[in-house]
Amino acid sequence: MANATAVVSKRGREQFQGLFTDFWAVKATINADSLTTGTNDTDTITVPGVGLGDIVLGVSLGVDVAGMQVTAYVSAANTVTVVFNNITAGTVNLAETSIKLMVGRPVF
């Protein structure tokens, strides 16, 4: 398991006015492990201010994910967890790349 480095985040609420009390646009560098068929890799990104109940609205990577599933969720205060799941028929080794996340704190 490798944790994210070079994290840059922006906190604001310019988008989705009225639906979220806070919003984070996060950009970090991540390097997932080489994954064989049916395995996964879990990485974490420190995002100051996020908390349980916040929603990861989107995940984008700077490389082709080669058929893998990539999901993210807020797993603890100040922490977003990213899971790479290899559902392909072969080994996948993604290059180190940038990851972008959108995290919102709903008003409800």
C-alpha positions in Angstrom: 0.0 0.0 0.0 1.4 3.4 -1.0 -0.1 6.6 0.3 -0.6 9.7 -1.9 2.0 12.5 -2.0 2.2 16.0 -3.3 -1.4 16.8 -2.3 -3.0 20.1 -3.3 -6.6 20.9 -2.3 -9.0 23.8 -2.6 -11.8 24.3 -0.2 -14.8 26.3 -1.3 -18.5 26.1 -2.3 -18.7 27.9 -5.6 -20.5 24.9 -7.2 -23.7 23.2 -6.1 -24.8 26.2 -4.2 -27.3 25.2 -1.5 -26.5 21.5 -1.7 -23.2 21.5 0.2 -21.9 23.5 3.1 -18.3 22.9 2.0 -16.6 21.5 -1.1 -13.1 20.3 -1.8 -11.3 20.1 -5.2 -8.4 17.8 -4.5 -5.4 17.0 -6.7 -2.6 14.6 -5.6 0.0 12.3 -7.0 -0.7 8.6 -6.5 1.0 5.3 -7.5 -1.1 2.2 -7.2 0.5 -1.2 -6.7 0.8 -3.7 -9.6 -2.4 -5.8 -9.4 -3.1 -9.3 -10.6 -6.6 -10.4 -11.6 -9.1 -10.2 -8.7 -6.9 -8.2 -6.4 -7.1 -4.6 -5.1 -4.9 -1.8 -3.7 -6.1 0.7 -1.1 -4.4 4.1 -0.8 -5.1 7.1 1.3 -5.0 10.9 0.7 -4.9 13.4 3.5 -7.5 16.1 2.8 -7.7 18.6 5.7 -11.2 19.3 6.9 -13.1 16.3 5.3 -15.1 14.1 7.7 -17.3 11.0 7.8 -20.5 11.7 6.0 -18.8 13.8 3.3 -19.4 12.5 -0.3 -16.7 11.9 -2.9 -18.6 13.0 -6.0 -16.0 12.1 -8.6 -12.6 10.6 -9.2 -10.3 11.2 -12.2 -6.9 9.9 -13.0 -4.2 11.1 -15.4 -3.8 7.7 -17.0 -6.0 5.0 -18.6 -7.2 2.8 -15.7 -7.0 -0.2 -18.1 -10.4 -1.6 -17.1 -9.9 -1.4 -13.4 -12.6 -0.1 -11.0 -11.5 3.0 -9.0 -13.6 4.2 -6.1 -13.1 6.7 -3.3 -14.7 7.5 -0.1 -14.1 9.5 3.1 -12.9 6.9 5.6 -12.0 9.1 8.6 -11.5 12.7 9.5 -9.1 14.3 7.1 -8.8 11.1 5.1 -10.0 9.9 1.7 -9.4 6.3 0.8 -9.0 5.3 -2.9 -9.5 1.6 -3.9 -8.1 0.2 -7.2 -9.8 -3.1 -8.0 -8.5 -5.2 -10.9 -11.5 -6.9 -12.5 -9.6 -7.6 -15.8 -8.2 -10.9 -17.0 -4.6 -9.9 -16.5 -2.1 -8.0 -14.4 -2.4 -4.2 -14.4 0.4 -1.8 -13.3 -0.6 1.8 -13.6 2.1 4.5 -13.8 2.4 7.1 -11.0 -0.1 9.8 -12.0 -2.2 12.6 -10.8 -5.6 11.9 -9.2 -8.4 14.5 -8.9 -11.3 14.2 -6.4 -14.4 16.3 -5.7 -15.6 16.0 -2.1 -18.7 17.7 -0.8 -20.3 18.0 2.6 -24.1 17.8 2.1 -26.4 20.2 4.0 -28.8 17.3 4.8 
